[in-house]
C-alpha cells in the first residue's frame, strides 16, 4: 500500500465513522425531553407558531424520516437553522470556527514545543534536580482541570498582576484587521498592523495556556521517557565514541527518534484542546466554536449541537490522518510498513 | 493457589509499591479523602452548612480561624461544603467506572477473540464512532440533551468511557488468543464461554485494573467540568465543580469562594493519579 492508497483508505473509513457519528448524535438530539420548537419560541408563543415550526423542522415525522431530510440537506451544505440565532448553522460555524482554530493551533504549538524542551532537557539529565522539578510540575499540571486553570489564571494574571487581558480576542477600541483568513494573528500581519498583532497575541496567552496545561505535562513525560530510552541505544554510544560533541548528538541524532511518540499523541492533543475549548472559550468570552457550541448545548438548540459535533468530528478525522502522515515521515519504520504491505 | 503463595505475592507487590514515596503520598491522600467523605458530617466544622443554609450576616467572609476557607455568598462554611463535595466526586468515579467497565471489557474480549470476523468489525467500528469526537465534546453533548442532574452526568460520562476499555481489552485479547494455553483449550473442546472468561479474561485483569486506577482522576476531572458548566449536580448540592462556578462570579474580590474548592479538586485528582501510577508500576513486572 503506498501513501496515496493509505490516505484514500483512511478517508473512506473516516467517512463511515462520521456517518455512524451522525446517526448517533442525530438520534440522541431527537430524544431531548421537551419540545425543541416550544423551547425556541418561548413559553408565550401562540400554539400555531409552534406547530408551524414543528412542521418546518419535520419534528412530527418519525426519526428516520427526519434523518433522511437532514442528510440530504447536509450534502447541499445546509445543516439546518439554529433555533437561537435564527441563522443557518453552517454559516454560524464558518463564522466562529477560525477563532477556535487559531486558539487550538496556538495552544498545540505552544504545548508541543514546550513539552519537547522540558522533556528533552529532563530526559537528558535524568534524576537531576531539574528532572525532579519538571516531574513535580507535570504531576500537578496533569491534575489541574482546564476550567480550574482558567479561573486561577484570570485571577492571578488578569486581576492581581494585570499582565494579560482576560476577555475576548481584541481590546475594545482596537480595529479588526480586514478579514482574509479569519485568523487575527495572520490577518493583522497581512494588514501590516503590528500593534493589532501584539494585542491579539496578548489576548491569546491566558486561554491558550489554559487549554494546554494538562496536555503539556503529559507530553513532557512522554518525551522524557522516549529520550531516556533512546539515550541508551547503541547508535548514541557509537556517536559518543567517535567524539561527536554532546550538543550535536542531542540535536542531530537524539531528537528525531525521540519525538515520534510526542508527535503521535498530537492528534489526542488537538482533541483535548477542542474539548477544552468549550469550557475555556466560555470563561474567556472567546468568540469561537466552543462558546457557540456551549451556548447551543445550554439552550437545547438541537440543530446547532448536531452541526457543531459533526464539524468537530470532521476536523478531528482530518487532523488524525495528518498526524499519522507526520509520524510516518519521522519514523522510516512506519513508512516502510506503509510502502511494503 | 495456596495462601502462602498469595501472601508472598502481596508482600512483594507492597514492597514494589512502597519503594516510591510518591505512591505512598497518593495512597495517603486518597485514603484521607475517602475517610473524610464517608464521615463528612463528623469532620466538617459546620455540617449543617452543606446543603440549604443561609446566614447573610456572615456571607462572603474571608478565611479566618472560624472559617478556614472562608464563607460563600450565602454565609455557608466553604470547608464543610468541600468535605461533603468529596462524596459526589467519589460517587461519580465509582459509578462511572463500575458501569462502563463491564460492557467495555466484554465487547473487547469478544471482538479480540473473534478477530478478523464480522463480529470484530461491527464492535470495533461502533467503538470508533464513539471515539471519533473528543470525549469531552461527546459528554457535553449527551449531557445537554438530558435533564441536568448528577445521574445524567454520570450516564453521559459512562457513554463516552466504555470504548476505551473495549480498545484496551481488544488489543490484549487478540494477542493472548494466539498463546498456547488458549490453543490447548480450543483443541480439547472448551466452550467459547470458558475460553473468554476462564483463559483470556484472567490474563487481562492486571491491564484492566491498572487502567481503572489511572482513570479515576480523569473521571473526577470530567465530572467536575460538567458540573462547572451547569450540566451536572445542581445547587444546593455541595459539588466541587458547581462551587467553583458559583464562586467565579465573585472573583477577584472574594477569591476564596472558588479558589479553595478548585484547589481541592486538584488535590483529589493528584492523589488518585499518584496512586494510579504506583499501581501501574507495581503490576508492570508481573
Interface residues (C-beta under 8 A of the other chain):
Chain A: X14 X16 X17 X18 X20 X21 X24 X25 X28 X29 X31 X32 X33 X139 X140 X142 X143 X144 X145 X146 X147 X148 X151 X152 X154 X155 X159 X160 X271 X272 X274 X275 X276 X278 X279 X282 X283 X293 X294 X297 X298 X300 X302 X305 X309 X312 X313 X316 X317
Chain B: X22 X125 X126 X128 X129 X130 X132 X133 X134 X135 X136 X137 X138 X140 X141 X142 X143 X144 X145 X146 X147 X217 X221 X224 X225 X228 X229 X230 X231 X241 X244 X245 X248 X251 X252 X255 X258 X259 X262 X265 X266 X267 X269 X270 X273 X274
